[in-house]
Amino acid sequence: MENLLVLTHVDESGAALTKASLESVAAGVEFAGALGAALVIGIVGANPDAAAGTLAGTGARVLTIAGEAFAQARYASDAAACKALCRAAEATIVFAPASSRFARVIPGVAYRLGGFADTHITALAKSETLEATRWFYRQRIEAVVKRETRPWFLLLEGGTRAAWVAGAGEIQSETIAVTLPEMRSTVSGTRAPKQDEQTIRPEAKILLVAGAGWTKKQADGQVHAAEAESLILGFLRSADASLGSSKSLVDQGGENQTVLKVMSHLNQIGQTGSTPRHAKGLSTCCHGEEPHVVGWRFINERRAISLDPNCGWARGKADVVYVADAFKVMAKVNALLAEK
Ligand SMILES: Cc1cc2nc3c(=O)[nH]c(=O)nc-3n(C[C@H](O)[C@H](O)[C@H](O)COP(=O)(O)OP(=O)(O)OC[C@H]3O[C@@H](n4cnc5c(N)ncnc54)[C@H](O)[C@@H]3O)c2cc1C
């Protein structure tokens, strides 16, 4: 019989589990049932008891790792915590959220326990045994993976299933002791951009993509980069959108051309960029060439604003194309959002 362990960790408040952790919990509940496996849920955090309450209704045995050493992410303490939870649960299959905290420790934990880790899992299924799906080669090839090696660690991509919602009942958790190795790293704090300076927002409902057209000479023969930046940032703020870019726009910095300061290569969408998941996407001043549009694979509803009626978007790649000046359209959209 399989023993299924779901590894989870607390969020920044320290009092709740992250959304990605709760998605892994939902996967654990579903597949423990399907596999006839015993379900154990492990929590890592300074004071995990408050967060344990959200596991009511799972029917799982709940194990916690508690203490100040686990308040923040650090490889040595997190790896020791996950290893202790795997041992205590005698885990044969382990689900964990592909968060930055766990994605970097799980392969090491799998190695220490003689197991195997698979990353970027987007779907799970049960036939005779557990099957995990992931994409390769920039989302062009979809593979279904089965393994006999145990323990088998699966890092589940965020946003691929609904999060667990607490049911009725109380949780009795057991605290597991961990022997920490000598700590060479001390976490002195976190330095991160303020939320409104952070332009990549994976949880946003809408993705705004800016293309190179924003920094090209416009009808008056001039470049309007400052206006472009202000229109883009205005929309991001009012719509709480995430910001993507075409490759041409972020590459311009290296060519000493006009750049938008809010952009970096991290914003790039496409074949050599990212493939984000958002309910809607709005492309502006971008030509919609295939190497860019391939990154829109998981955007459900696509709209584009381009001056060029023959752009790639107009050739069947968008649901709606506005053949219009994006400066004018976005100024109007921002004004309407401000009224709201
Ligand atoms: C191997 C390879 C990998 C690549 N990977 C990627 C990738 O990952 N991501 C990516 O993006 N690209 C990638 N590319 C490049 C891609 O093919 C295109 O060159 C790039 O996406 C073009 O960017 P763009 O549409 O912003 O710029 P442009 O092609 O310059 O298009 C600008 C558009 O803006 C429009 N425009 C200008 N002013 C306005 C205005 N006022 N209002 C409305 N529209 C306006 C113009 O009509 C034009 O259509 C790759 C290419 C190769 C060969």
The ligand as a Gaussian input file, in Angstrom:
#p B3LYP/6-31G(d) Opt

LIG

0 1
 C       14.491000      31.507000     -31.954000
 C       13.624000      32.697000     -31.676000
 C       13.027000      32.793000     -30.430000
 C       12.214000      33.895000     -30.144000
 N       11.603000      33.955000     -28.915000
 C       10.766000      34.994000     -28.680000
 C       10.075000      35.076000     -27.430000
 O       10.244000      34.236000     -26.548000
 N        9.245000      36.118000     -27.227000
 C        9.042000      37.094000     -28.177000
 O        8.276000      38.031000     -27.931000
 N        9.684000      37.042000     -29.337000
 C       10.543000      36.025000     -29.611000
 N       11.203000      36.002000     -30.789000
 C       11.096000      37.202000     -31.677000
 C        9.800000      37.283000     -32.432000
 O        9.892000      36.517000     -33.611000
 C        9.525000      38.756000     -32.822000
 O       10.659000      39.299000     -33.419000
 C        9.141000      39.648000     -31.643000
 O        8.120000      39.035000     -30.863000
 C        8.653000      40.997000     -32.197000
 O        8.336000      41.848000     -31.118000
 P        7.235000      42.968000     -31.316000
 O        6.015000      42.391000     -31.912000
 O        7.086000      43.677000     -29.998000
 O        7.943000      44.032000     -32.270000
 P        7.682000      44.432000     -33.766000
 O        7.759000      43.262000     -34.667000
 O        8.574000      45.579000     -34.026000
 O        6.170000      44.915000     -33.783000
 C        5.751000      46.120000     -33.229000
 C        4.267000      46.262000     -33.529000
 O        3.777000      47.414000     -32.896000
 C        2.817000      48.024000     -33.743000
 N        2.645000      49.419000     -33.319000
 C        3.540000      50.440000     -33.371000
 N        2.998000      51.569000     -32.841000
 C        1.756000      51.236000     -32.448000
 C        0.697000      51.957000     -31.820000
 N        0.794000      53.280000     -31.532000
 N       -0.458000      51.314000     -31.541000
 C       -0.619000      49.989000     -31.839000
 N        0.363000      49.252000     -32.443000
 C        1.521000      49.867000     -32.731000
 C        3.382000      47.853000     -35.152000
 O        2.355000      47.954000     -36.107000
 C        3.958000      46.426000     -35.045000
 O        2.975000      45.481000     -35.418000
 C       12.015000      34.912000     -31.114000
 C       12.622000      34.793000     -32.355000
 C       13.419000      33.701000     -32.644000
 C       14.068000      33.604000     -33.979000

